[in-house]
């Protein structure tokens, strides 16, 4: 393998590993979003509707 191919391969692997590490870090450090209560609109209904 010549030096140009080796440099290209190492740069490509470095970029891919960098993106992977960055997004993995973002996934682990981003706080979860508050989800709305899915039954909030149905609090006053006593009987469940059959669909």
N, C-alpha and C positions, 0 to 999 in steps of 0.2 A: 504494500500500500504506500503510495507516495505521500509526501508531506501535506499537499493541498487537500487530499481526501481525508487524511487524519484530522487536520484542523477543522474541516467542515463537519465531520462526524462529531468531534468533541464540542464544537459550538452548538450544534443541533441538540445534542443530548443535554448540554448545560441549559439551553433555553427551555426545553421541555421540563426538565427537573425544576427549574426556577418557577415556571408557571404552575406546575403541580404543587410545589411547596407554598406558593403564595395563596392559591385558592384553597388549599387544605387549611392553611392558617386562618383565612377569612371565614371558612365554615365553622371552625372551632371557636372563634372569638366573637362572632356576630351574635348578639343577644336575640332570643326568639321573639317574634312579633306576638302581640296580644291578639288572640283570635276572638271574634265575637261569639257570644253565647248563641248557639244555633236554636235553642229552645226559648229564647227571650220573647219572641212574638207569640208563642203558644202558652204562656204562663196563665192566661185567663181561660183557656179552653180546658174543660174537664174531660171530654170524650175525644179519643183519638179517631181521626178520620181514616177509613179503610180505602186505599187507592186501588 
